[in-house]
Amino acid sequence: MKKIASIIALAGLLALPALAADKEVTITGEGMCAKCALHETDTCQNVIQTQEDGKTVTYYLAQNDVSKAFHHDNLCKKTEKVTATGTVSEEGGKKILTVSKIEAAK
């Protein structure tokens, strides 16, 4: 019986990061193009760089309609302070932000 309780408790703990990943966050930082400004990708992709605990953290924006619509006129070939809201996941050691809203910071 103790083994079953331990397994259930462990399963609950493992599920917590998955639930936390669906929580929306708002990030403000320098928005730029991963291709044009950072020379990290072969195609244009929005990124936001921000300071967290004294370190620069780069969030790569997932290619969705919101991100693509904002890119060309606002971040391709220039840098602009932006505020974005969305969910964060991690892929290959990179933070991926799937935005539901992005705008120039006020």
C-alpha positions as CSV (number, residue, x, y, z in Angstrom):
1,M,0.0,0.0,0.0
2,K,2.9,2.4,0.8
3,K,4.3,1.7,-2.7
4,I,1.1,2.7,-4.4
5,A,0.9,5.9,-2.3
6,S,4.5,6.7,-3.2
7,I,3.8,6.1,-6.9
8,I,0.7,8.4,-6.8
9,A,2.6,11.1,-5.0
10,L,5.5,10.9,-7.5
11,A,3.1,11.1,-10.4
12,G,1.5,14.2,-8.9
13,L,4.9,15.8,-8.6
14,L,5.8,15.0,-12.1
15,A,2.6,16.6,-13.4
16,L,3.3,19.9,-11.7
17,P,5.8,21.2,-14.3
18,A,3.4,20.4,-17.1
19,L,0.7,22.4,-15.4
20,A,3.1,25.3,-14.8
21,A,4.0,25.4,-18.5
22,D,0.5,26.3,-19.4
23,K,0.4,29.4,-17.2
24,E,0.6,32.7,-19.1
25,V,3.5,35.0,-18.4
26,T,4.2,38.6,-19.5
27,I,7.8,39.4,-20.6
28,T,9.2,42.8,-21.4
29,G,12.6,43.1,-23.1
30,E,14.4,43.9,-26.3
31,G,12.6,42.3,-29.3
32,M,14.7,41.5,-32.3
33,C,15.1,39.1,-35.2
34,A,17.1,35.9,-34.5
35,K,18.4,36.0,-38.1
36,C,19.0,39.7,-38.8
37,A,20.2,40.9,-35.3
38,L,21.6,37.8,-33.6
39,H,22.7,35.8,-36.7
40,E,21.5,32.6,-35.0
41,T,19.0,31.2,-37.4
42,D,18.6,30.8,-41.2
43,T,15.1,32.3,-41.3
44,C,13.6,35.3,-39.5
45,Q,12.2,34.6,-36.1
46,N,11.3,37.0,-33.3
47,V,13.2,36.8,-30.0
48,I,13.0,38.7,-26.8
49,Q,16.0,39.3,-24.7
50,T,15.5,40.2,-21.1
51,Q,17.4,40.3,-17.8
52,E,16.7,37.7,-15.2
53,D,18.8,37.4,-12.0
54,G,21.5,39.5,-13.7
55,K,21.7,37.3,-16.8
56,T,20.5,37.8,-20.3
57,V,17.8,35.3,-21.2
58,T,16.6,34.9,-24.7
59,Y,13.0,33.8,-25.5
60,Y,12.5,32.5,-29.0
61,L,8.9,33.2,-30.1
62,A,7.0,30.3,-31.6
63,Q,6.0,30.9,-35.2
64,N,2.3,31.6,-34.8
65,D,0.0,34.2,-36.5
66,V,0.5,36.7,-33.6
67,S,4.3,36.5,-33.8
68,K,4.5,36.6,-37.6
69,A,2.1,39.6,-37.9
70,F,4.3,41.6,-35.5
71,H,7.6,40.6,-37.1
72,H,8.0,42.4,-40.4
73,D,7.0,45.9,-39.5
74,N,8.4,45.9,-36.0
75,L,11.4,43.7,-35.5
76,C,13.0,42.6,-38.8
77,K,16.2,44.5,-39.2
78,K,15.7,46.6,-36.0
79,T,15.4,46.2,-32.3
80,E,12.5,47.5,-30.2
81,K,11.4,47.2,-26.6
82,V,8.4,44.9,-26.5
83,T,6.0,43.4,-24.1
84,A,4.6,39.9,-24.9
85,T,2.2,37.6,-23.1
86,G,2.1,33.9,-23.7
87,T,3.2,30.5,-22.4
88,V,6.8,29.3,-22.0
89,S,8.2,25.9,-22.8
90,E,11.7,24.6,-23.3
91,E,13.0,22.9,-26.5
92,G,16.6,21.9,-27.0
93,G,17.7,24.0,-24.1
94,K,16.0,27.1,-25.5
95,K,13.1,29.0,-24.0
96,I,10.1,29.1,-26.4
97,L,7.4,31.7,-25.9
98,T,4.1,31.0,-27.6
99,V,2.6,34.5,-27.7
100,S,-1.0,35.4,-27.5
101,K,-0.3,39.1,-27.5
102,I,2.8,41.2,-28.4
103,E,3.1,45.0,-28.6
104,A,5.7,47.8,-28.4
105,A,6.5,48.5,-24.7
106,K,5.1,51.8,-23.4
